Amino acid sequence: MALLKAPRLLREQPILFVPMAIFAVLQTPQLFLETLDPMVSLVGSLLVMVLFVFVTPVFYAGTIGMANDAAQR
């Protein structure tokens, strides 16, 4: 039943795409760190990883909450 509701919800609430797009954009700097000095790349990758360890659960909880709110309307 959820697979039948999902396309309709995404058409009605396109804002649900925005958090995923932001999350994807925040991950791109890590790709460019690989072109720098290996030590800078290592430190930068570790900092980004630590940031995402704390940000990802909150981010997904907010996205799931937004989708749940859209589904109840």
Backbone as CSV, one residue per row, in Angstrom:
resi,resn,N_x,N_y,N_z,CA_x,CA_y,CA_z,C_x,C_y,C_z
1,MET,0.819,-1.198,0.000,0.000,0.000,0.000,0.866,1.268,0.000
2,ALA,2.008,1.199,0.692,2.876,2.372,0.763,3.454,2.713,-0.611
3,LEU,3.737,1.700,-1.418,4.271,1.965,-2.750,3.240,2.632,-3.657
4,LEU,1.978,2.435,-3.371,0.947,3.113,-4.147,0.806,4.566,-3.728
5,LYS,1.037,4.854,-2.454,0.898,6.225,-1.949,2.119,7.092,-2.258
6,ALA,3.293,6.491,-2.349,4.532,7.255,-2.471,4.567,8.187,-3.688
7,PRO,4.241,7.738,-4.902,4.287,8.670,-6.039,3.326,9.850,-5.875
8,ARG,2.150,9.571,-5.333,1.181,10.654,-5.129,1.709,11.664,-4.117
9,LEU,2.288,11.171,-3.031,2.827,12.060,-2.008,3.978,12.907,-2.547
10,LEU,4.835,12.314,-3.360,5.951,13.069,-3.919,5.480,14.112,-4.925
11,ARG,4.400,13.836,-5.637,3.841,14.850,-6.539,3.209,15.983,-5.753
12,GLU,2.529,15.651,-4.655,1.850,16.672,-3.861,2.816,17.457,-2.977
13,GLN,3.884,16.814,-2.517,4.846,17.445,-1.608,6.265,17.348,-2.187
14,PRO,6.586,18.128,-3.211,7.930,18.024,-3.810,9.044,18.483,-2.863
15,ILE,8.695,19.120,-1.760,9.695,19.548,-0.787,10.429,18.354,-0.189
16,LEU,9.858,17.160,-0.303,10.518,15.968,0.227,11.808,15.647,-0.527
17,PHE,11.967,16.171,-1.738,13.204,15.965,-2.493,14.334,16.867,-2.005
18,VAL,13.999,18.003,-1.405,14.998,18.996,-1.020,15.993,18.466,0.012
19,PRO,15.575,17.817,1.104,16.584,17.328,2.056,17.557,16.329,1.438
20,MET,17.087,15.471,0.552,17.987,14.511,-0.070,18.975,15.214,-0.999
21,ALA,18.531,16.248,-1.680,19.438,16.999,-2.544,20.498,17.718,-1.711
22,ILE,20.097,18.294,-0.587,21.052,18.961,0.305,22.066,17.962,0.847
23,PHE,21.604,16.795,1.229,22.489,15.757,1.758,23.504,15.333,0.706
24,ALA,23.080,15.218,-0.539,23.995,14.839,-1.620,25.035,15.927,-1.871
25,VAL,24.603,17.177,-1.834,25.535,18.288,-2.061,26.562,18.370,-0.932
26,LEU,26.154,18.079,0.293,27.089,18.135,1.419,28.156,17.045,1.349
27,GLN,27.921,15.995,0.599,28.896,14.916,0.489,29.910,15.141,-0.625
28,THR,29.683,16.064,-1.532,30.581,16.257,-2.664,31.963,16.804,-2.285
29,PRO,32.117,17.654,-1.270,33.480,18.117,-0.964,34.440,16.984,-0.630
30,GLN,33.947,15.904,-0.112,34.804,14.776,0.222,35.445,14.176,-1.037
31,LEU,34.764,14.266,-2.160,35.331,13.778,-3.420,36.527,14.622,-3.851
32,PHE,36.458,15.934,-3.619,37.534,16.819,-4.030,38.719,16.773,-3.076
33,LEU,38.505,16.325,-1.849,39.608,16.213,-0.900,40.638,15.186,-1.354
34,GLU,40.215,14.217,-2.141,41.129,13.172,-2.598,42.194,13.708,-3.547
35,THR,41.960,14.862,-4.149,42.931,15.426,-5.083,44.021,16.217,-4.364
36,LEU,43.865,16.448,-3.077,44.835,17.229,-2.315,45.905,16.329,-1.718
37,ASP,46.748,16.924,-0.925,47.801,16.201,-0.217,47.184,15.051,0.589
38,PRO,47.838,13.892,0.651,47.248,12.748,1.364,46.897,13.033,2.832
39,MET,47.723,13.812,3.519,47.432,14.114,4.924,46.206,15.031,5.042
40,VAL,46.109,16.003,4.172,44.938,16.888,4.158,43.692,16.088,3.811
41,SER,43.826,15.183,2.873,42.709,14.329,2.478,42.243,13.467,3.646
42,LEU,43.200,12.898,4.371,42.865,12.040,5.511,42.144,12.820,6.605
43,VAL,42.694,13.975,6.971,42.087,14.787,8.034,40.721,15.299,7.597
44,GLY,40.620,15.767,6.366,39.334,16.258,5.868,38.279,15.174,5.821
45,SER,38.667,13.989,5.376,37.722,12.878,5.319,37.257,12.465,6.712
46,LEU,38.176,12.472,7.664,37.795,12.140,9.045,36.834,13.178,9.622
47,LEU,37.087,14.451,9.353,36.187,15.501,9.851,34.799,15.384,9.232
48,VAL,34.758,15.127,7.935,33.459,14.973,7.261,32.732,13.746,7.797
49,MET,33.468,12.666,8.032,32.847,11.446,8.556,32.262,11.681,9.950
50,VAL,33.019,12.356,10.814,32.528,12.642,12.165,31.294,13.539,12.099
51,LEU,31.319,14.519,11.217,30.159,15.396,11.050,28.936,14.598,10.632
52,PHE,29.102,13.704,9.657,27.962,12.935,9.177,27.483,11.893,10.178
53,VAL,28.347,11.425,11.050,27.904,10.487,12.092,26.874,11.157,12.994
54,PHE,27.042,12.441,13.251,26.111,13.150,14.119,24.941,13.775,13.361
55,VAL,25.157,14.147,12.113,24.119,14.837,11.347,23.137,13.857,10.699
56,THR,23.608,12.725,10.225,22.782,11.789,9.469,21.545,11.300,10.228
57,PRO,21.651,10.882,11.491,20.428,10.428,12.184,19.375,11.529,12.318
58,VAL,19.826,12.732,12.622,18.886,13.853,12.750,18.260,14.173,11.391
59,PHE,19.071,14.129,10.363,18.606,14.413,9.019,17.533,13.413,8.574
60,TYR,17.825,12.126,8.758,16.853,11.110,8.348,15.594,11.146,9.210
61,ALA,15.739,11.432,10.483,14.557,11.539,11.343,13.659,12.687,10.880
62,GLY,14.255,13.798,10.510,13.466,14.922,10.002,12.791,14.609,8.685
63,THR,13.503,13.921,7.809,12.924,13.550,6.516,11.772,12.565,6.689
64,ILE,11.949,11.595,7.556,10.875,10.628,7.815,9.683,11.325,8.467
65,GLY,9.955,12.267,9.360,8.870,13.027,9.979,8.096,13.852,8.964
66,MET,8.821,14.476,8.023,8.146,15.254,6.984,7.294,14.354,6.103
67,ALA,7.817,13.191,5.752,7.049,12.264,4.908,5.839,11.736,5.646
68,ASN,5.991,11.456,6.926,4.864,10.976,7.738,3.784,12.057,7.830
69,ASP,4.204,13.298,8.029,3.234,14.391,8.105,2.500,14.561,6.772
70,ALA,3.231,14.431,5.666,2.604,14.547,4.346,1.633,13.397,4.107
71,ALA,1.950,12.207,4.606,1.102,11.047,4.390,-0.191,11.129,5.199
72,GLN,-0.170,11.822,6.318,-1.355,11.918,7.172,-2.333,12.981,6.709
73,ARG,-1.923,13.825,5.820,-2.825,14.892,5.372,-3.810,14.414,4.367
